[in-house]
Amino acid sequence: MKRAERQLLRDMFDAAVNAARPARCLPPHLPPPPRGRTCVIGAGKAGAAMARAVEDHWPGPLDGLVVTRYGHAVATRQIEIIEAAHPVPDAAGRNAARRILEMARGLGKDDLALCLISGGGSALLALPATGLALDDKQQVTNALLRSGAAISEINCVRKHLSAIKGGRLAAACHPARLVTLAISDVPGDDPAVIASGPTVADPTSFTEARNVLQKYAIAAPSNIADHLRAAREESPKPDDARLADAEFRLIATPAASLEAAGQVARRAGYQVRMLGDALEGEAGAMARGHAALAMASVPATILLSGGEATVVVTGGGRGGPNAEYALALACALKGRAGIWAMACDTDGIDGTENNAGALVAPDTLARARALGEDAGARLADNDAHGFFAALGDLVLCGPTMTNVNDFRAILVAPDVYTKER
């Protein structure tokens, strides 16, 4: 890959991530201190960095607990940080969620509950509803993640298997003042979907949760099937008085991060075409559509998009949605001259792997063939990680301590050959 194109793609990705870093985007949204105590609670991949930003800018005493993903902790002074598993929950997340719920229930009307929410909170804030076991939730979560279901569908099920999500944490905070600061990682920035909406009213129902499992032919354990069928203790709805005064402040969004990347591209002399910040769908199908758009674009154009691609896992390989998208894109472009691309998760972790995503160059397929790599076979086996690792084109940056979902950029170089257009 040419150095200039590689560097420009990385500069755009870094700009997108930097726009959503808690130290930058959180302080302007802090509420005034209460008459009583301030309790900081929350969950998400950005949770520890958000807690640190609160500590650095809060004028009075603090306490509380925030749970984040393993490897995403940062040092804090007053707010306890616990690490837990993502995307499939574990006992550490369950125990942290139980403690957070107990803290919320102990607040009074003069207190402030400052809730820090970011992507990944659904798995990290995992407290099964009464009568359900953690291993039941783990089984269903794993099946949903492999099914290709949209995040809104997955979180609908999660909310109806939880004792804390879907507005239940907000209800527990009442009568204290509740202010939620959130970094969005979901298409459309719906507060009820971000981290499964623990502090906002839930418009979905048990019936919808059952329909999701049916749609994707997921056979739930008997305890979960019985729980969804019984439909007891529905999540708090928009007319619930306990949530009437709760505030929700969106402090970072995919759209703002894509715009930051777009500014970098424009300064480099490219025109930018925004395909949308809320794209959803199967990674391969999305990539093929974007390849067609790129091949029809004029030189010196960059196509930017965000949202959340999904993968229907049928093979035995390794790789997250962004690497899968990149491999499918490379296959669709067929070595087209002058087109480069990057697809990364802004949290720095693509699925459960160690990479943020991958890079695509005009010579990706040619280099792969020289190494004996079969791109089509790797794609069929859902092994995009192995493919790009062999080429040295994985994007490795480690946890970014934020998360505004997928970042995708396709660069059509200024010197692309007219005869190949």
DAPE-V957107 format. One record per backbone hydrogen bond with DSSP energy under -1.0 kcal/mol. NH is the residue of the N-H (numbers start at 1). CO is the residue of the C=O. If there is no record, write none. Layout:
[[NH CO] [NH CO]]
This chain:
[[6 2] [7 3] [8 4] [9 5] [10 6] [11 7] [12 8] [13 9] [14 10] [15 11] [16 12] [17 13] [18 14] [19 15] [20 17] [21 18] [24 21] [25 21] [26 22] [29 26] [30 27] [36 110] [39 112] [40 63] [41 114] [43 116] [44 67] [45 119] [47 44] [50 46] [51 47] [52 48] [53 49] [54 50] [55 51] [56 52] [57 54] [58 54] [63 38] [65 40] [66 80] [67 42] [68 82] [70 84] [72 69] [80 64] [82 66] [84 68] [94 90] [95 91] [96 92] [97 93] [98 94] [99 95] [100 96] [101 97] [102 98] [103 99] [104 100] [105 101] [107 104] [111 108] [112 37] [113 177] [114 39] [115 179] [116 41] [117 181] [118 43] [121 118] [124 120] [125 121] [126 124] [129 161] [132 129] [137 133] [138 134] [139 135] [140 136] [141 137] [142 138] [143 139] [144 140] [145 141] [146 142] [154 150] [155 151] [156 152] [157 153] [158 154] [159 155] [160 156] [161 158] [163 127] [166 196] [167 197] [169 164] [170 198] [171 167] [172 168] [173 169] [174 170] [176 173] [177 111] [179 113] [180 247] [181 115] [182 249] [183 117] [184 252] [189 186] [193 190] [194 190] [196 193] [197 194] [200 197] [202 236] [209 205] [210 206] [211 207] [212 208] [213 209] [214 210] [215 211] [216 212] [217 214] [218 213] [225 221] [226 222] [227 223] [228 224] [229 225] [230 226] [231 227] [240 237] [243 240] [244 241] [246 243] [247 178] [249 180] [251 182] [257 253] [258 254] [259 255] [260 256] [261 257] [262 258] [263 259] [264 260] [265 261] [266 262] [267 263] [268 264] [269 266] [270 265] [271 300] [273 302] [275 304] [279 306] [283 310] [286 282] [287 283] [288 284] [289 285] [290 286] [291 287] [292 288] [293 289] [294 290] [295 291] [297 294] [300 412] [301 412] [302 271] [303 410] [304 273] [305 408] [306 276] [308 279] [310 281] [313 146] [317 381] [324 320] [325 321] [326 322] [327 323] [328 324] [329 325] [330 326] [331 327] [332 328] [333 329] [334 330] [339 336] [340 411] [341 360] [342 409] [343 358] [344 407] [345 356] [346 405] [348 345] [350 355] [351 349] [353 350] [356 395] [358 343] [359 393] [360 341] [364 361] [367 363] [368 364] [369 365] [370 366] [371 367] [372 369] [373 368] [378 374] [379 375] [380 376] [381 377] [382 379] [383 378] [385 318] [387 383] [388 384] [389 385] [390 386] [391 387] [393 388] [395 357] [400 347] [406 307] [407 344] [408 305] [409 342] [410 303] [411 340] [412 301] [413 338] [416 413] [420 417] [421 418]]
